[in-house]
């Protein structure tokens, strides 16, 4: 018996990285089914190959209200209910500083980064609202150490993650007492988080940065770089009614101790 026995979840951005680790861990904890929203047919095929009929996959863009609604409806059609929404899709800006972008690049990149990192969460929450109120369920959103501190990205990424923190608090306020709304804030993690297409970095991945793993590990008080699986247990805890019944508007920081830098 797992902590999520019989639960049904929907995970956006669940094709790789932290999202996929959450899908795998939720199933191990007893979920009876998981809807997964991804960007590509390749990711969809890979999920079905690994998890079979335990998942139902929707292909879409998190910036589209219709695509978010389709993901919710597909999950409900297959599994009959929804207990937990995990908003996880994201895009990173590769530390691009404000003065390194032209006004045109800044204009387009703002729309893309805030569209995925903030608008995508808002639309997913709206699409799932009725089903989660009915089940007295929960929402969990992936943030970042950049939701609390500078230096984990450029101004667009850091601002978008700070916006996500405010969104969690406001949605927790609006959905109480029916739906709990929380977040997980990972630090540096070995994950294929992509860059903005608007900056010509749509095919670049965070984990491909030269010396990325070594540099992150050396900067962390715990002297490690996380794997996606290292964060997944926090999502289990927050999704569990038995174990997080009194928890809402809370963000678990899973960042290797970022706050207590620099080390002596």
Backbone bond lengths (Angstrom), bond angles and torsions (degrees), N, CA, C in turn:
res aa  C-N    CA-C-N  psi(-1)  N-CA   C-N-CA  omega(-1)  CA-C   N-CA-C  phi
1 X - - - 1.465 - - 1.527 109.49 -
2 X 1.332 116.73 120.43 1.449 120.35 177.95 1.515 111.55 -96.35
3 X 1.309 115.73 174.09 1.454 121.58 -179.68 1.522 112.45 -66.77
4 X 1.334 117.88 -21.93 1.460 121.42 -176.30 1.525 111.35 -115.88
5 X 1.313 117.36 32.20 1.452 121.17 -176.30 1.529 111.32 -58.24
6 X 1.337 116.11 121.32 1.450 121.89 178.74 1.512 115.78 82.57
7 X 1.334 118.48 -0.77 1.460 121.51 179.76 1.531 110.49 -72.65
8 X 1.337 115.08 156.72 1.456 122.76 169.28 1.527 107.72 -123.13
9 X 1.315 116.70 131.72 1.462 121.79 -177.58 1.523 110.25 -124.84
10 X 1.327 115.42 161.32 1.455 123.58 169.51 1.514 107.70 -127.62
11 X 1.330 116.96 126.51 1.463 122.36 -178.83 1.526 108.62 -119.81
12 X 1.325 117.52 120.26 1.465 120.07 173.39 1.518 108.58 -89.26
13 X 1.332 116.56 146.82 1.459 119.58 -175.86 1.510 111.75 64.15
14 X 1.332 116.58 37.17 1.450 120.76 -174.67 1.515 115.15 -95.23
15 X 1.329 117.38 13.78 1.449 120.02 -176.66 1.513 114.69 -82.95
16 X 1.321 117.65 -18.51 1.466 120.69 -176.96 1.520 108.88 -157.95
17 X 1.320 115.84 174.47 1.453 122.00 172.60 1.517 113.98 58.14
18 X 1.333 116.25 -139.49 1.457 121.75 -176.21 1.524 110.96 -62.97
19 X 1.321 117.75 -40.33 1.459 120.27 -179.86 1.516 112.59 -58.76
20 X 1.313 116.71 -43.79 1.460 120.04 -179.94 1.536 110.82 -69.24
21 X 1.319 116.62 -36.58 1.461 119.66 176.39 1.523 111.10 -62.85
22 X 1.329 116.71 -36.27 1.462 120.78 177.26 1.525 110.43 -67.07
23 X 1.332 117.38 -43.35 1.465 120.34 177.12 1.530 110.16 -56.25
24 X 1.308 116.52 -49.36 1.467 120.98 -177.86 1.520 111.43 -62.76
25 X 1.322 117.74 -43.58 1.464 121.33 -178.29 1.525 111.18 -69.70
26 X 1.342 117.58 -39.23 1.464 120.27 178.55 1.531 110.60 -61.08
27 X 1.322 116.33 -41.27 1.466 118.81 178.17 1.524 110.68 -65.76
28 X 1.325 117.07 -39.65 1.458 120.51 178.00 1.523 111.72 -64.46
29 X 1.336 116.81 -27.53 1.462 121.27 179.87 1.529 112.43 -89.04
30 X 1.343 117.83 7.24 1.453 120.29 170.61 1.504 116.88 107.83
31 X 1.335 118.90 4.53 1.466 119.05 177.60 1.530 110.04 -55.84
32 X 1.320 116.05 137.17 1.462 119.90 178.80 1.514 112.23 -84.60
33 X 1.317 117.37 -14.83 1.455 121.15 176.92 1.510 110.93 -175.78
34 X 1.337 115.73 151.80 1.462 121.21 -179.72 1.521 109.53 -137.88
35 X 1.316 115.96 127.82 1.455 121.20 167.82 1.518 108.79 -85.28
36 X 1.325 116.65 139.56 1.464 120.85 -179.19 1.522 108.69 -131.11
37 X 1.317 116.37 129.11 1.464 121.90 177.09 1.519 108.77 -105.16
38 X 1.346 116.75 124.58 1.456 122.14 -177.15 1.521 110.04 -132.08
39 X 1.329 115.48 173.18 1.458 120.74 -176.54 1.523 113.82 -95.95
40 X 1.337 118.51 -19.69 1.457 119.59 -169.69 1.523 112.26 -138.05
41 X 1.327 114.94 157.37 1.460 121.14 176.03 1.526 110.65 -66.23
42 X 1.331 117.33 -32.53 1.459 120.45 179.33 1.523 110.55 -62.36
43 X 1.331 116.93 -44.56 1.459 119.81 178.14 1.523 110.87 -65.12
44 X 1.327 116.58 -40.39 1.462 120.51 179.54 1.525 111.04 -61.50
45 X 1.320 116.17 -46.46 1.470 120.11 -179.80 1.519 111.37 -62.51
46 X 1.328 116.53 -39.63 1.454 121.22 -179.25 1.534 111.25 -64.81
47 X 1.322 117.18 -41.19 1.460 120.83 179.16 1.526 111.58 -64.50
48 X 1.316 116.25 -45.20 1.465 119.97 -179.87 1.528 110.30 -65.17
49 X 1.339 116.61 -38.11 1.460 119.82 178.98 1.525 111.15 -62.91
50 X 1.338 117.50 -36.57 1.467 120.20 -177.95 1.522 113.07 -83.93
51 X 1.334 117.33 -39.29 1.460 119.75 -170.18 1.529 114.42 -113.04
52 X 1.322 117.69 -9.28 1.460 120.78 175.99 1.513 113.43 61.62
53 X 1.330 116.33 -139.24 1.457 120.13 -175.55 1.521 113.15 -80.82
54 X 1.331 117.26 7.25 1.466 120.00 171.56 1.525 111.63 -73.59
55 X 1.334 117.27 -15.80 1.458 121.22 178.78 1.521 109.89 -124.59
56 X 1.327 115.12 152.99 1.452 121.69 168.42 1.526 106.07 -126.60
57 X 1.318 117.00 128.25 1.465 121.50 -168.89 1.524 110.58 -110.70
58 X 1.330 115.46 134.53 1.458 123.02 173.40 1.521 109.07 -115.31
59 X 1.317 116.69 136.63 1.459 121.44 177.30 1.522 108.29 -102.75
60 X 1.322 115.88 125.46 1.455 117.75 -178.40 1.516 112.18 -173.94
61 X 1.320 114.66 -177.33 1.463 123.76 -179.93 1.526 107.66 -111.05
62 X 1.322 117.62 123.98 1.458 120.10 -177.34 1.525 112.44 -63.78
63 X 1.321 117.61 -15.83 1.467 120.67 178.04 1.514 112.42 -79.64
64 X 1.321 117.74 -2.03 1.459 123.31 -179.80 1.521 110.73 -104.38
65 X 1.316 116.33 123.50 1.450 119.68 175.83 1.511 112.22 -62.19
66 X 1.326 116.89 -38.54 1.458 120.76 179.92 1.518 111.19 -64.31
67 X 1.329 117.24 -40.43 1.464 120.36 179.95 1.518 111.28 -67.25
68 X 1.327 117.39 -38.31 1.458 120.04 176.34 1.528 111.10 -65.12
69 X 1.316 116.43 -42.20 1.461 119.22 178.35 1.520 111.26 -64.52
70 X 1.333 116.15 -38.93 1.461 119.59 178.10 1.521 111.43 -62.52
71 X 1.337 117.25 -38.05 1.464 120.47 178.65 1.522 111.07 -65.33
72 X 1.321 116.63 -41.68 1.462 120.50 177.57 1.525 110.09 -64.77
73 X 1.330 116.82 -47.79 1.463 120.60 -177.74 1.526 111.57 -62.85
74 X 1.321 116.70 -40.28 1.464 120.61 179.24 1.523 110.78 -63.44
75 X 1.331 116.29 -40.66 1.469 120.67 178.19 1.530 110.70 -64.58
76 X 1.325 116.78 -44.34 1.463 120.96 179.76 1.529 111.27 -65.98
77 X 1.322 116.77 -40.20 1.467 120.31 179.59 1.526 111.29 -62.19
78 X 1.336 116.75 -39.27 1.461 120.40 -177.32 1.535 111.72 -79.60
79 X 1.347 116.99 -43.77 1.462 119.30 -168.52 1.531 114.23 -113.84
80 X 1.333 118.28 -9.47 1.456 121.11 170.23 1.508 117.36 87.54
81 X 1.317 118.79 -9.62 1.464 121.38 -179.61 1.520 108.53 -163.20
82 X 1.338 115.78 176.83 1.458 121.14 175.01 1.524 108.27 -145.55
83 X 1.325 116.18 122.89 1.463 121.62 -179.62 1.522 113.28 -102.30
84 X 1.305 117.43 -30.76 1.465 120.51 -174.58 1.521 110.55 -146.12
85 X 1.326 115.96 132.23 1.459 122.97 169.75 1.516 108.01 -105.16
86 X 1.332 116.53 127.67 1.461 121.44 172.61 1.528 107.81 -113.18
87 X 1.331 116.26 107.27 1.459 121.26 174.40 1.513 108.77 -86.65
88 X 1.327 116.30 115.66 1.462 119.05 -169.94 1.525 113.98 -134.10
89 X 1.318 118.92 -20.03 1.471 120.40 -176.88 1.530 110.04 -58.84
90 X 1.337 116.25 137.80 1.456 119.70 -178.96 1.513 112.27 -154.82
91 X 1.329 114.99 166.00 1.458 122.25 175.80 1.524 107.25 -140.56
92 X 1.332 116.52 142.78 1.473 122.63 -175.75 1.522 109.14 -113.77
93 X 1.330 117.69 153.24 1.470 120.34 -173.76 1.525 114.72 -102.68
94 X 1.329 118.20 8.62 1.465 121.95 176.71 1.527 112.98 54.71
95 X 1.330 115.88 41.61 1.470 122.56 175.62 1.535 112.85 60.41
96 X 1.311 118.95 22.59 1.474 120.10 -175.81 1.522 110.15 -68.16
97 X 1.324 115.88 115.65 1.457 121.07 -177.64 1.529 111.39 -75.20
98 X 1.321 114.89 157.02 1.466 120.94 -175.92 1.529 111.69 -55.84
99 X 1.345 117.23 -46.44 1.462 120.49 -174.88 1.519 113.06 -77.74
100 X 1.333 117.57 -4.78 1.463 121.46 174.74 1.525 111.74 -87.47
101 X 1.325 116.88 -6.03 1.463 121.14 179.76 1.523 109.77 -109.66
102 X 1.324 115.79 137.69 1.455 119.72 171.08 1.524 108.64 -70.70
103 X 1.310 116.73 166.62 1.459 119.93 177.94 1.526 111.04 -59.86
104 X 1.331 116.15 -38.16 1.466 119.35 179.26 1.523 111.03 -66.88
105 X 1.337 117.36 -44.77 1.461 120.62 177.92 1.527 110.91 -62.19
106 X 1.317 116.02 -41.15 1.452 120.47 179.67 1.522 111.40 -62.97
107 X 1.301 115.92 -42.02 1.459 121.60 178.47 1.527 110.94 -58.27
108 X 1.324 116.32 -51.96 1.467 120.34 -177.25 1.527 111.98 -71.04
109 X 1.322 117.20 -38.37 1.460 120.20 -177.64 1.527 111.65 -69.29
110 X 1.318 116.27 -36.80 1.463 119.09 175.67 1.522 110.01 -58.23
111 X 1.318 116.52 -48.21 1.460 120.03 -178.68 1.526 111.62 -61.80
112 X 1.343 117.44 -40.02 1.457 120.21 -178.48 1.530 111.59 -70.66
113 X 1.323 117.38 -49.38 1.457 120.46 -175.19 1.527 111.28 -68.40
114 X 1.321 117.48 -46.50 1.459 119.10 176.91 1.530 111.34 -69.88
115 X 1.329 116.90 -29.47 1.456 119.71 177.40 1.512 112.40 -62.91
116 X 1.340 116.41 -45.03 1.467 120.42 -179.74 1.526 110.87 -77.51
117 X 1.328 117.34 -49.62 1.461 121.69 -169.46 1.519 114.52 -78.52
118 X 1.328 117.47 -24.66 1.470 120.29 -177.46 1.531 111.05 -119.60
119 X 1.317 117.28 -57.05 1.461 120.33 -179.28 1.524 111.06 -58.80
120 X 1.348 116.99 -39.12 1.457 120.02 179.19 1.519 112.04 -59.45
121 X 1.328 117.46 -37.91 1.465 121.12 178.36 1.528 110.99 -70.77
122 X 1.331 116.26 -41.47 1.463 120.14 179.45 1.527 110.60 -61.33
123 X 1.321 116.96 -45.36 1.461 120.68 -178.67 1.525 111.69 -67.05
124 X 1.326 116.85 -40.04 1.464 119.66 178.12 1.523 110.57 -63.13
125 X 1.328 116.66 -42.31 1.462 120.33 178.88 1.520 111.34 -62.01
126 X 1.315 115.93 -42.71 1.470 118.73 -179.79 1.520 111.43 -66.12
127 X 1.324 116.82 -41.46 1.464 120.38 -178.33 1.526 111.52 -65.75
128 X 1.334 116.67 -34.68 1.468 121.03 -175.90 1.518 113.43 -91.98
129 X 1.314 118.19 -5.15 1.462 121.82 -169.01 1.519 113.10 -55.79
130 X 1.318 118.02 -51.99 1.463 120.34 -174.16 1.529 111.38 -63.47
131 X 1.335 116.25 -43.56 1.462 119.78 -178.82 1.522 111.09 -64.99
132 X 1.331 117.57 -37.71 1.460 120.15 -179.14 1.529 111.66 -75.08
133 X 1.308 117.83 -33.33 1.472 118.97 173.70 1.526 110.08 -63.35
134 X 1.314 116.76 -39.63 1.456 120.41 -179.04 1.525 111.84 -64.82
135 X 1.328 116.70 -38.40 1.471 120.43 -177.54 1.526 113.32 -90.55
136 X 1.355 117.01 -3.35 1.472 121.41 -172.67 1.526 109.23 54.96
137 X 1.330 114.48 48.85 1.447 121.36 -172.61 1.515 113.82 -93.25
138 X 1.334 115.46 -151.64 1.457 120.31 -175.44 1.517 111.42 -147.33
139 X 1.320 114.44 158.53 1.458 123.36 170.79 1.517 108.03 -118.42
140 X 1.333 115.68 140.20 1.461 121.57 176.71 1.523 107.82 -133.91
141 X 1.312 117.12 127.13 1.456 121.00 -178.07 1.528 110.58 -117.70
142 X 1.320 115.83 138.34 1.459 121.89 176.73 1.521 109.62 -81.08
143 X 1.309 116.34 120.09 1.459 121.72 175.37 1.532 108.53 -106.70
144 X 1.313 117.82 -130.18 1.462 122.86 -175.31 1.512 107.51 -176.05
145 X 1.341 116.49 162.62 1.460 117.00 169.09 1.526 110.82 -59.35
146 X 1.339 116.91 -20.64 1.464 121.65 177.38 1.519 113.22 -71.76
147 X 1.338 118.02 -6.23 1.462 120.69 172.36 1.525 111.52 -76.80
148 X 1.350 116.26 -11.38 1.454 121.10 -176.94 1.524 113.70 -124.71
149 X 1.343 117.04 -27.08 1.460 121.02 -170.94 1.530 110.68 -133.36
150 X 1.337 114.99 152.54 1.456 120.29 172.38 1.523 109.78 -79.08
151 X 1.339 115.73 163.75 1.454 121.18 171.07 1.506 116.11 97.19
152 X 1.339 118.17 -6.00 1.461 120.59 179.49 1.506 113.70 -91.73
153 X 1.310 116.35 5.88 1.455 122.67 179.78 1.510 107.96 177.58
154 X 1.316 116.07 -169.66 1.447 120.44 173.67 1.522 110.87 -85.78
155 X 1.350 116.86 -175.73 1.466 119.49 -174.84 1.523 114.14 -63.62
156 X 1.327 117.75 -32.09 1.457 118.82 -178.17 1.526 111.42 -71.82
157 X 1.317 116.78 -45.52 1.467 119.71 179.63 1.529 110.77 -65.44
158 X 1.334 116.80 -48.27 1.466 120.36 -177.99 1.524 110.37 -61.56
159 X 1.317 117.55 -42.71 1.468 120.38 178.77 1.525 111.25 -65.06
160 X 1.336 117.30 -37.71 1.468 119.52 -179.83 1.522 111.07 -66.34
161 X 1.325 117.82 -36.43 1.459 120.27 179.73 1.523 111.61 -75.47
162 X 1.324 117.96 -33.33 1.459 119.79 171.12 1.531 110.13 -63.47
163 X 1.319 116.86 -38.45 1.464 120.00 176.34 1.520 111.15 -62.48
164 X 1.333 117.07 -37.90 1.458 121.04 177.73 1.516 112.00 -62.08
165 X 1.326 116.95 -35.94 1.459 120.84 177.30 1.526 110.64 -64.06
166 X 1.304 116.44 -44.41 1.462 119.77 176.65 1.513 112.26 -64.27
167 X 1.333 116.31 -36.47 1.457 120.51 179.03 1.522 110.93 -62.75
168 X 1.326 116.93 -44.29 1.467 120.55 178.94 1.530 110.38 -57.86
169 X 1.309 117.25 -46.20 1.458 120.38 -178.29 1.531 111.25 -64.38
170 X 1.319 116.78 -43.49 1.468 119.46 -178.80 1.521 111.72 -68.31
171 X 1.336 117.33 -41.84 1.460 119.23 179.33 1.524 110.89 -67.36
172 X 1.322 117.69 -36.45 1.462 120.01 175.88 1.523 110.18 -60.08
173 X 1.315 116.08 -39.33 1.468 121.75 178.00 1.527 110.92 -65.32
174 X 1.323 116.35 -45.08 1.459 120.34 -175.81 1.522 112.97 -73.04
175 X 1.327 117.87 -34.45 1.456 121.00 -174.10 1.529 113.76 -91.34
176 X 1.337 117.95 -12.57 1.460 119.64 177.36 1.536 109.79 -64.93
177 X 1.329 118.89 142.71 1.462 127.29 4.42 1.536 114.36 -94.46
178 X 1.324 117.53 6.52 1.468 119.71 -170.65 1.520 113.68 -77.99
179 X 1.322 117.50 -40.12 1.464 121.89 -172.09 1.524 109.06 -129.22
180 X 1.326 116.67 128.98 1.460 121.56 174.49 1.526 108.97 -85.11
181 X 1.331 117.25 140.60 1.471 122.36 -178.43 1.524 108.63 -128.94
182 X 1.319 116.74 119.28 1.462 122.44 -176.28 1.524 110.77 -139.81
183 X 1.317 116.41 -178.79 1.456 120.56 -179.96 1.513 112.40 -149.25
184 X 1.326 114.81 165.12 1.462 123.13 172.45 1.524 106.92 -125.75
185 X 1.331 116.51 133.70 1.459 121.44 -177.25 1.522 110.03 -117.58
186 X 1.342 117.44 89.05 1.462 119.86 177.37 1.529 111.62 -70.58
187 X 1.321 115.20 155.09 1.457 121.16 167.91 1.520 109.40 -96.39
188 X 1.319 116.32 -154.89 1.458 120.58 -179.25 1.516 111.90 -56.14
189 X 1.319 116.14 127.02 1.457 122.26 -173.53 1.524 109.12 -140.62
190 X 1.324 116.26 145.46 1.465 120.85 176.28 1.520 107.96 -75.89
191 X 1.311 116.69 95.15 1.456 122.43 -174.79 1.524 109.58 -147.73
192 X 1.328 118.40 147.76 1.471 121.08 -179.51 1.518 113.58 -83.64
193 X 1.344 117.21 44.34 1.461 121.30 176.99 1.519 108.67 -61.47
194 X 1.325 115.95 126.40 1.460 119.77 -173.40 1.523 111.40 -88.91
195 X 1.346 114.97 166.02 1.445 121.78 174.70 1.514 111.33 -93.42
196 X 1.345 116.99 176.52 1.459 121.08 -178.18 1.532 111.96 -75.35
197 X 1.303 116.44 132.73 1.461 120.58 173.52 1.523 110.72 -63.20
198 X 1.326 117.04 -30.57 1.462 121.93 -178.91 1.523 112.49 -67.56
199 X 1.320 117.83 -17.35 1.465 122.08 175.10 1.522 111.95 -107.56
200 X 1.337 116.51 12.46 1.454 120.86 -179.57 1.520 113.39 70.87
201 X 1.336 116.86 24.43 1.463 121.37 -176.55 1.525 111.97 -120.44
202 X 1.322 116.80 22.15 1.450 120.78 -177.18 1.511 113.98 -65.53
203 X 1.343 117.30 -22.98 1.466 120.99 179.76 1.527 112.39 -99.44
204 X 1.329 117.17 -4.48 1.466 120.18 177.18 1.518 109.74 -81.85
205 X 1.320 115.71 148.80 1.453 121.09 -179.33 1.530 109.64 -126.41
206 X 1.324 115.69 141.44 1.459 121.29 -177.91 1.517 111.72 -53.44
207 X 1.327 117.20 -42.89 1.462 121.15 -175.29 1.523 113.08 -71.23
208 X 1.345 117.37 -7.24 1.459 120.73 -179.76 1.530 112.97 -93.62
209 X 1.327 118.11 -1.26 1.458 121.05 178.80 1.528 109.29 -64.34
210 X 1.334 118.43 131.39 1.468 119.90 179.61 1.522 111.99 -55.40
211 X 1.324 116.40 132.67 1.469 124.37 178.09 1.530 113.48 61.60
212 X 1.339 116.23 18.45 1.464 120.21 -176.50 1.521 112.03 -58.67
213 X 1.317 117.12 -50.23 1.457 119.76 -175.06 1.525 111.34 -64.18
214 X 1.326 116.76 -43.97 1.461 121.15 179.92 1.524 111.36 -63.41
215 X 1.340 116.90 -44.42 1.462 120.50 -177.46 1.520 111.79 -66.08
216 X 1.331 116.10 -41.41 1.466 119.08 179.04 1.522 110.21 -64.91
217 X 1.319 116.79 -47.18 1.465 119.94 -178.97 1.527 111.21 -58.71
218 X 1.322 117.56 -41.37 1.461 121.23 -178.09 1.528 112.60 -69.45
219 X 1.329 116.99 -22.91 1.463 120.49 -178.71 1.521 113.15 -89.17
220 X 1.329 117.13 -10.59 1.462 121.17 -176.29 1.525 111.04 -92.75
221 X 1.334 118.25 136.59 1.461 119.98 173.45 1.523 112.88 -55.20
222 X 1.334 118.97 -33.38 1.457 121.24 178.37 1.522 112.99 -81.68
223 X 1.348 117.24 -1.45 1.457 122.61 175.81 1.532 112.12 54.06
224 X 1.328 115.34 47.81 1.458 120.67 -179.62 1.519 109.04 -150.61
225 X 1.320 115.95 157.89 1.450 121.20 166.37 1.521 106.82 -112.79
226 X 1.304 115.97 135.33 1.456 120.89 -174.15 1.526 111.39 -77.36
227 X 1.310 115.40 151.10 1.454 123.84 165.56 1.532 107.65 -96.95
228 X 1.327 118.48 157.38 1.468 119.63 179.67 1.527 113.33 -52.20
229 X 1.314 116.79 -37.33 1.466 120.84 -177.97 1.525 112.43 -64.38
230 X 1.330 117.40 -22.81 1.459 120.38 -178.63 1.526 112.53 -67.14
231 X 1.331 117.26 -20.57 1.465 121.27 -178.60 1.526 112.99 -97.66
232 X 1.317 117.67 -17.67 1.463 120.89 -166.68 1.525 113.00 -63.40
233 X 1.327 117.79 -32.80 1.458 120.21 -179.25 1.516 113.46 -62.61
234 X 1.337 117.33 -29.13 1.464 120.09 178.19 1.530 110.99 -65.32
235 X 1.318 116.04 -37.88 1.466 119.65 177.88 1.527 110.51 -66.18
236 X 1.334 116.98 -38.12 1.467 121.21 176.67 1.518 109.85 -60.18
237 X 1.317 116.54 -48.61 1.463 121.20 -179.61 1.531 110.88 -57.70
238 X 1.329 117.39 -47.94 1.460 120.74 -175.92 1.525 112.17 -70.78
239 X 1.324 117.29 -29.02 1.463 120.17 178.64 1.523 111.84 -75.37
240 X 1.317 117.68 -27.70 1.461 122.28 -173.04 1.522 111.85 -72.54
241 X 1.321 116.80 120.87 1.461 120.64 176.16 1.525 111.06 -65.74
242 X 1.314 116.60 -38.05 1.464 120.04 -178.01 1.518 112.47 -66.70
243 X 1.331 116.78 -32.24 1.461 120.49 -172.20 1.523 114.56 -105.77
244 X 1.338 118.17 -12.83 1.471 120.27 179.83 1.525 111.61 -135.70
245 X 1.312 115.89 32.69 1.460 120.68 -176.52 1.530 112.63 -57.70
246 X 1.319 117.24 -34.64 1.465 121.60 -175.91 1.522 112.68 -99.34
247 X 1.326 117.65 15.55 1.465 120.97 -173.49 1.522 110.92 -112.94
248 X 1.331 116.53 117.35 1.452 121.94 172.15 1.523 108.47 -150.20
249 X 1.341 116.63 157.69 1.471 123.15 -175.94 1.522 111.84 60.80
250 X 1.330 116.62 30.13 1.467 122.48 -176.69 1.530 110.04 -116.62
251 X 1.323 116.37 142.05 1.458 121.47 175.06 1.528 108.23 -122.34
252 X 1.329 116.25 122.33 1.460 121.51 176.08 1.526 108.95 -85.42
253 X 1.318 116.64 121.63 1.460 120.72 179.39 1.526 109.25 -88.72
254 X 1.316 114.71 119.30 1.468 122.14 -177.32 1.524 108.15 -120.74
255 X 1.336 115.18 62.78 1.465 120.66 -165.39 1.523 114.15 -124.74
256 X 1.330 117.73 20.05 1.456 119.75 176.38 1.510 115.03 72.21
257 X 1.342 117.14 14.46 1.461 120.27 179.08 1.510 114.33 88.81
258 X 1.337 116.82 32.10 1.471 121.56 -174.73 1.524 112.17 -53.30
259 X 1.313 117.78 -35.75 1.465 121.70 -174.32 1.527 113.07 -64.69
260 X 1.332 117.36 -27.84 1.463 119.21 -173.76 1.528 112.62 -98.01
261 X 1.325 117.30 16.16 1.452 118.67 170.17 1.529 109.05 -72.60
262 X 1.354 121.18 163.67 1.475 124.44 -9.37 1.529 110.98 -78.42
263 X 1.322 114.19 156.16 1.446 119.07 177.94 1.519 110.65 -79.37
264 X 1.323 115.49 151.58 1.464 119.09 177.70 1.527 109.38 -73.23
